[in-house]
Amino acid sequence: MKRLFDIFAAAVVLILLSPLLFLAALLIRLDSSGPIFFRQERIGKEFRPFWIYKFRTMSDGADKKGPLVTVGDDERITRVGRILRKSKIDELPQLINILKGEMSVVGPRPEVRSYVELFHDDYQEILKVRPGLTDLASLKYRNEAEILGRSINPREAYISLILPDKIALGKKYVHSSSLGFDLELIFKTLIKLAARS
């Protein structure tokens, strides 16, 4: 049932938002050199790696020029990228990951390999389900970059403070997962997005 919902929801949203996606792609192309999409390896269900898709919001090759976490007014972020990040439009290409079966609409957010390896035992529990586009941690840490921007050592703050809380929230989702809970989280996500627009 969850998989059918994921496919239906992702397909409908992609069709309805196709003009917006085309506009975002055009603005990225006009704003800075480099690819329209950003791909990064993430770890999915049962520890299977996959490539996550996002609209590129940083200068080309930025992932090789700085930390994995994005903090405050990161100078690597482009002008259009700031708008896409604030509105969360940059996340919409993950609908493709959902159609491919690598992600769900709702589920613990997928992490990079290095962080998963740091908390391997915890992720054995979390990665029993597909990672998602939104979840409890997405709602709580919507302003994660700003939070980390106030830290002296953002990477350490992420590993020691934010990531353990995200893991706890991921476990909570796994234990509470149901279609009703998913719909509740989708509704709360839409409310958050509307409040920021």
C-alpha positions as CSV (number, residue, x, y, z in Angstrom):
1,M,0.0,0.0,0.0
2,K,2.8,2.4,0.9
3,R,4.7,1.7,-2.3
4,L,1.5,2.3,-4.4
5,F,0.9,5.6,-2.6
6,D,4.6,6.7,-3.2
7,I,4.3,6.0,-6.9
8,F,0.9,7.7,-7.3
9,A,2.0,10.8,-5.2
10,A,5.3,11.2,-6.9
11,A,3.9,10.9,-10.4
12,V,1.0,13.3,-9.8
13,V,3.3,15.9,-8.2
14,L,5.9,15.6,-11.0
15,I,3.1,16.2,-13.6
16,L,1.5,19.1,-11.7
17,L,4.8,20.8,-10.9
18,S,6.5,20.2,-14.3
19,P,6.3,23.9,-15.3
20,L,7.9,24.9,-12.0
21,L,10.6,22.2,-12.4
22,F,11.4,23.5,-15.9
23,L,11.6,27.1,-14.7
24,A,14.0,26.0,-11.8
25,A,16.2,24.2,-14.3
26,L,16.3,27.2,-16.6
27,L,17.2,29.6,-13.8
28,I,20.0,27.3,-12.6
29,R,21.4,27.1,-16.1
30,L,21.3,30.9,-16.5
31,D,22.7,31.7,-13.1
32,S,25.9,29.7,-13.0
33,S,27.9,27.2,-15.0
34,G,27.6,23.5,-14.2
35,P,25.0,20.8,-14.3
36,I,21.3,21.4,-13.5
37,F,21.2,18.5,-11.1
38,F,23.4,17.6,-8.1
39,R,23.9,13.9,-7.5
40,Q,25.4,12.4,-4.3
41,E,25.6,8.9,-2.9
42,R,23.3,8.1,0.0
43,I,22.6,4.9,1.8
44,G,19.2,3.5,1.4
45,K,17.1,0.6,2.6
46,E,19.1,-2.4,3.8
47,F,22.3,-0.3,3.3
48,R,21.9,-0.3,-0.5
49,P,23.7,2.8,-1.9
50,F,21.9,5.0,-4.4
51,W,22.3,8.4,-6.1
52,I,20.1,11.1,-4.7
53,Y,19.0,13.8,-7.0
54,K,18.6,17.5,-6.2
55,F,18.6,20.7,-8.1
56,R,22.1,22.1,-7.9
57,T,22.2,25.0,-5.5
58,M,26.0,25.5,-5.1
59,S,28.8,26.3,-7.5
60,D,29.9,23.4,-9.6
61,G,32.2,21.1,-7.6
62,A,31.3,22.7,-4.3
63,D,31.1,19.3,-2.6
64,K,34.8,18.9,-3.2
65,K,35.6,22.4,-1.9
66,G,34.1,22.3,1.6
67,P,32.4,20.2,4.3
68,L,29.5,17.8,3.7
69,V,27.3,19.9,5.9
70,T,26.1,23.3,4.7
71,V,26.3,26.2,7.2
72,G,24.7,29.6,7.4
73,D,25.4,31.8,4.4
74,D,27.7,29.3,2.8
75,E,29.6,31.2,0.0
76,R,29.3,28.1,-2.2
77,I,25.5,28.6,-2.6
78,T,24.5,30.4,-5.8
79,R,21.9,33.2,-6.0
80,V,19.2,31.0,-7.4
81,G,20.4,28.3,-5.1
82,R,19.4,30.3,-2.1
83,I,15.8,30.7,-3.4
84,L,15.6,27.0,-4.2
85,R,16.9,26.0,-0.8
86,K,14.6,28.3,1.1
87,S,11.5,27.1,-0.7
88,K,12.7,23.5,-0.7
89,I,12.2,23.3,-4.5
90,D,15.8,21.9,-4.7
91,E,14.5,18.7,-3.1
92,L,11.8,18.0,-5.7
93,P,14.0,15.9,-8.1
94,Q,14.0,13.3,-5.4
95,L,10.5,12.4,-6.7
96,I,12.5,10.5,-9.3
97,N,14.2,8.6,-6.6
98,I,10.8,7.7,-5.2
99,L,9.6,6.5,-8.6
100,K,12.7,4.4,-8.9
101,G,11.9,2.7,-5.5
102,E,15.0,4.1,-3.8
103,M,13.0,6.5,-1.5
104,S,9.5,7.0,-0.2
105,V,7.5,10.2,0.2
106,V,7.9,9.8,4.0
107,G,10.7,8.1,5.8
108,P,14.0,8.9,7.6
109,R,16.1,11.2,5.5
110,P,19.0,9.4,3.7
111,E,22.5,10.1,5.0
112,V,25.9,9.9,3.3
113,R,28.0,6.8,3.8
114,S,30.5,8.3,6.2
115,Y,27.8,9.3,8.7
116,V,26.0,6.0,8.4
117,E,29.2,4.1,9.1
118,L,29.7,6.2,12.3
119,F,26.3,5.0,13.6
120,H,26.1,1.7,11.9
121,D,24.2,-0.2,14.6
122,D,21.5,2.6,14.8
123,Y,21.1,2.6,11.0
124,Q,20.6,-1.2,11.1
125,E,17.2,-0.4,12.7
126,I,16.5,2.8,10.6
127,L,17.3,1.3,7.2
128,K,14.7,-1.4,7.5
129,V,12.5,1.1,5.7
130,R,13.1,3.3,2.6
131,P,14.5,6.8,3.3
132,G,12.1,9.6,2.6
133,L,11.6,13.0,1.2
134,T,10.3,14.3,4.5
135,D,10.2,13.0,8.1
136,L,10.1,14.1,11.7
137,A,13.7,15.3,11.5
138,S,13.0,17.4,8.3
139,L,10.3,19.2,10.2
140,K,12.4,19.8,13.3
141,Y,15.6,20.8,11.5
142,R,14.2,22.8,8.6
143,N,16.7,25.5,9.5
144,E,19.6,23.2,10.0
145,A,22.1,25.3,8.0
146,E,21.4,28.4,10.2
147,I,21.7,26.3,13.4
148,L,25.1,24.9,12.3
149,G,26.2,28.4,11.2
150,R,26.1,29.4,14.8
151,S,28.6,26.7,15.8
152,I,32.3,27.0,16.0
153,N,32.8,23.6,14.5
154,P,29.7,22.8,12.4
155,R,30.8,19.2,11.4
156,E,31.4,18.3,15.0
157,A,28.1,19.9,16.1
158,Y,26.3,17.9,13.4
159,I,27.9,14.6,14.4
160,S,27.6,15.0,18.2
161,L,24.3,16.9,18.5
162,I,22.0,17.0,15.4
163,L,22.7,13.6,13.9
164,P,22.0,11.6,17.1
165,D,18.7,13.4,17.5
166,K,17.9,12.7,13.8
167,I,18.6,9.1,14.4
168,A,16.3,9.0,17.4
169,L,13.6,10.6,15.3
170,G,14.2,8.1,12.6
171,K,13.8,5.2,15.0
172,K,10.6,6.8,16.3
173,Y,9.3,6.9,12.7
174,V,10.1,3.3,12.1
175,H,8.2,2.2,15.2
176,S,5.2,4.5,14.4
177,S,5.0,4.1,10.7
178,S,1.5,3.9,9.2
179,L,-0.3,5.5,6.3
180,G,-2.1,7.8,8.7
181,F,1.2,8.9,10.3
182,D,2.6,9.5,6.8
183,L,-0.3,11.6,5.8
184,E,0.1,13.6,9.0
185,L,3.7,14.3,8.3
186,I,3.0,15.3,4.7
187,F,0.3,17.7,5.9
188,K,2.7,19.2,8.5
189,T,5.4,19.6,5.9
190,L,3.1,21.4,3.5
191,I,2.0,23.8,6.3
192,K,5.7,24.5,7.1
193,L,6.4,25.2,3.4
194,A,3.4,27.5,3.1
195,A,4.4,29.4,6.2
196,R,7.8,30.1,4.7
197,S,6.5,31.2,1.3
